[in-house]
Amino acid sequence: ILLFPINSYYSFLLPFIFYYFPLLHCYFIFLLASFFLIIVIYLISFFYSIT
């Protein structure tokens, strides 16, 4: 599948990448959702401060 040869460092690092990628993906989704929630709370408080 891979066209380029993998050296020993990448072959050592590849199981860690495959193991930590779902955790990193869930952490990225959690970070994005919390950032979106902070923006929504800021906009709601901004609209309440206008009215």
OpenMM code with the backbone's topology and positions (N, CA, C; nanometers):
from openmm import Vec3, app, unit

residues = "ILE LEU LEU PHE PRO ILE ASN SER TYR TYR SER PHE LEU LEU PRO PHE ILE PHE TYR TYR PHE PRO LEU LEU HIS CYS TYR PHE ILE PHE LEU LEU ALA SER PHE PHE LEU ILE ILE VAL ILE TYR LEU ILE SER PHE PHE TYR SER ILE THR".split()
positions = [
    Vec3(0.0843, -0.1198, 0.0000),
    Vec3(0.0000, 0.0000, 0.0000),
    Vec3(0.0878, 0.1246, 0.0000),
    Vec3(0.1856, 0.1272, 0.0897),
    Vec3(0.2754, 0.2420, 0.0970),
    Vec3(0.3832, 0.2302, -0.0094),
    Vec3(0.4004, 0.3351, -0.0878),
    Vec3(0.4961, 0.3305, -0.1979),
    Vec3(0.6373, 0.3632, -0.1527),
    Vec3(0.6489, 0.4390, -0.0446),
    Vec3(0.7820, 0.4775, 0.0019),
    Vec3(0.8248, 0.3872, 0.1173),
    Vec3(0.9525, 0.3563, 0.1284),
    Vec3(0.9974, 0.2711, 0.2390),
    Vec3(0.9963, 0.3467, 0.3718),
    Vec3(0.9562, 0.2763, 0.4750),
    Vec3(0.9488, 0.3362, 0.6089),
    Vec3(1.0754, 0.2990, 0.6849),
    Vec3(1.1412, 0.3981, 0.7413),
    Vec3(1.2601, 0.3675, 0.8204),
    Vec3(1.2207, 0.3231, 0.9612),
    Vec3(1.3173, 0.2949, 1.0457),
    Vec3(1.2909, 0.2335, 1.1757),
    Vec3(1.2179, 0.3297, 1.2698),
    Vec3(1.2421, 0.4611, 1.2536),
    Vec3(1.1766, 0.5577, 1.3412),
    Vec3(1.0266, 0.5625, 1.3145),
    Vec3(0.9891, 0.5672, 1.1847),
    Vec3(0.8477, 0.5704, 1.1516),
    Vec3(0.7789, 0.4384, 1.1827),
    Vec3(0.8487, 0.3271, 1.1650),
    Vec3(0.7884, 0.1978, 1.1981),
    Vec3(0.7742, 0.1810, 1.3495),
    Vec3(0.8619, 0.2477, 1.4253),
    Vec3(0.8457, 0.2500, 1.5704),
    Vec3(0.7301, 0.3413, 1.6109),
    Vec3(0.7114, 0.4508, 1.5374),
    Vec3(0.6135, 0.5517, 1.5756),
    Vec3(0.4732, 0.5200, 1.5242),
    Vec3(0.4632, 0.4324, 1.4240),
    Vec3(0.3355, 0.4067, 1.3579),
    Vec3(0.2298, 0.3428, 1.4483),
    Vec3(0.2611, 0.2447, 1.5347),
    Vec3(0.1561, 0.1944, 1.6246),
    Vec3(0.1071, 0.2972, 1.7256),
    Vec3(0.1955, 0.3855, 1.7703),
    Vec3(0.1532, 0.4920, 1.8603),
    Vec3(0.0584, 0.5888, 1.7904),
    Vec3(0.0856, 0.6169, 1.6622),
    Vec3(-0.0027, 0.7038, 1.5843),
    Vec3(-0.1393, 0.6385, 1.5663),
    Vec3(-0.1389, 0.5082, 1.5318),
    Vec3(-0.2665, 0.4395, 1.5141),
    Vec3(-0.3404, 0.4208, 1.6463),
    Vec3(-0.2663, 0.4164, 1.7576),
    Vec3(-0.3318, 0.4016, 1.8875),
    Vec3(-0.3855, 0.5354, 1.9386),
    Vec3(-0.3086, 0.6417, 1.9207),
    Vec3(-0.3480, 0.7708, 1.9760),
    Vec3(-0.4304, 0.8568, 1.8813),
    Vec3(-0.4487, 0.8137, 1.7555),
    Vec3(-0.5248, 0.8963, 1.6614),
    Vec3(-0.6729, 0.9065, 1.6969),
    Vec3(-0.7427, 0.7969, 1.7417),
    Vec3(-0.8826, 0.8159, 1.7842),
    Vec3(-0.8954, 0.9024, 1.9086),
    Vec3(-0.7999, 0.8910, 2.0011),
    Vec3(-0.8014, 0.9762, 2.1196),
    Vec3(-0.7799, 1.1222, 2.0823),
    Vec3(-0.6883, 1.1458, 1.9891),
    Vec3(-0.6619, 1.2817, 1.9429),
    Vec3(-0.7812, 1.3374, 1.8666),
    Vec3(-0.8490, 1.2501, 1.7905),
    Vec3(-0.9663, 1.2916, 1.7154),
    Vec3(-1.0805, 1.3284, 1.8104),
    Vec3(-1.1007, 1.2483, 1.9154),
    Vec3(-1.2038, 1.2789, 2.0148),
    Vec3(-1.1689, 1.4058, 2.0926),
    Vec3(-1.0389, 1.4248, 2.1207),
    Vec3(-0.9958, 1.5458, 2.1898),
    Vec3(-1.0151, 1.6694, 2.1024),
    Vec3(-0.9921, 1.6545, 1.9705),
    Vec3(-1.0118, 1.7664, 1.8790),
    Vec3(-1.1596, 1.8021, 1.8672),
    Vec3(-1.2472, 1.6992, 1.8638),
    Vec3(-1.3916, 1.7235, 1.8590),
    Vec3(-1.4388, 1.7905, 1.9882),
    Vec3(-1.3847, 1.7446, 2.1029),
    Vec3(-1.4199, 1.8045, 2.2317),
    Vec3(-1.3726, 1.9493, 2.2395),
    Vec3(-1.2529, 1.9773, 2.1886),
    Vec3(-1.1982, 2.1124, 2.1899),
    Vec3(-1.2786, 2.2046, 2.0992),
    Vec3(-1.3175, 2.1541, 1.9815),
    Vec3(-1.3960, 2.2324, 1.8872),
    Vec3(-1.5360, 2.2593, 1.9416),
    Vec3(-1.5956, 2.1591, 2.0076),
    Vec3(-1.7289, 2.1761, 2.0652),
    Vec3(-1.7267, 2.2743, 2.1820),
    Vec3(-1.6228, 2.2680, 2.2650),
    Vec3(-1.6129, 2.3608, 2.3775),
    Vec3(-1.5860, 2.5035, 2.3285),
    Vec3(-1.5068, 2.5167, 2.2209),
    Vec3(-1.4818, 2.6484, 2.1622),
    Vec3(-1.6096, 2.7071, 2.1024),
    Vec3(-1.6891, 2.6219, 2.0347),
    Vec3(-1.8168, 2.6650, 1.9785),
    Vec3(-1.9146, 2.7038, 2.0889),
    Vec3(-1.9130, 2.6293, 2.1995),
    Vec3(-2.0002, 2.6589, 2.3127),
    Vec3(-1.9626, 2.7917, 2.3780),
    Vec3(-1.8328, 2.8207, 2.3885),
    Vec3(-1.7868, 2.9484, 2.4430),
    Vec3(-1.8300, 3.0641, 2.3531),
    Vec3(-1.8213, 3.0457, 2.2215),
    Vec3(-1.8654, 3.1490, 2.1277),
    Vec3(-2.0158, 3.1720, 2.1389),
    Vec3(-2.0936, 3.0637, 2.1508),
    Vec3(-2.2392, 3.0760, 2.1632),
    Vec3(-2.2780, 3.1468, 2.2933),
    Vec3(-2.2124, 3.1127, 2.4039),
    Vec3(-2.2398, 3.1784, 2.5326),
    Vec3(-2.2005, 3.3265, 2.5275),
    Vec3(-2.0894, 3.3560, 2.4593),
    Vec3(-2.0472, 3.4951, 2.4448),
    Vec3(-2.1465, 3.5756, 2.3609),
    Vec3(-2.1970, 3.5155, 2.2529),
    Vec3(-2.2949, 3.5846, 2.1689),
    Vec3(-2.4275, 3.6040, 2.2415),
    Vec3(-2.4704, 3.5042, 2.3192),
    Vec3(-2.5954, 3.5167, 2.3952),
    Vec3(-2.5831, 3.6266, 2.5009),
    Vec3(-2.4697, 3.6313, 2.5702),
    Vec3(-2.4496, 3.7358, 2.6705),
    Vec3(-2.4370, 3.8732, 2.6044),
    Vec3(-2.3808, 3.8770, 2.4830),
    Vec3(-2.3699, 4.0029, 2.4094),
    Vec3(-2.5078, 4.0532, 2.3664),
    Vec3(-2.5934, 3.9609, 2.3199),
    Vec3(-2.7284, 4.0009, 2.2810),
    Vec3(-2.8132, 4.0394, 2.4022),
    Vec3(-2.7895, 3.9740, 2.5168),
    Vec3(-2.8616, 4.0134, 2.6373),
    Vec3(-2.8139, 4.1488, 2.6892),
    Vec3(-2.6882, 4.1810, 2.6668),
    Vec3(-2.6382, 4.3105, 2.7120),
    Vec3(-2.6881, 4.4235, 2.6219),
    Vec3(-2.7193, 4.3940, 2.4963),
    Vec3(-2.7783, 4.4941, 2.4070),
    Vec3(-2.9209, 4.5255, 2.4519),
    Vec3(-2.9999, 4.4223, 2.4780),
    Vec3(-3.1410, 4.4421, 2.5163),
    Vec3(-3.1510, 4.4651, 2.6659),
] * unit.nanometer
topology = app.Topology()
chain = topology.addChain("A")
for resn in residues:
    res = topology.addResidue(resn, chain)
    for name in ("N", "CA", "C"):
        topology.addAtom(name, app.Element.getBySymbol(name[0]), res)
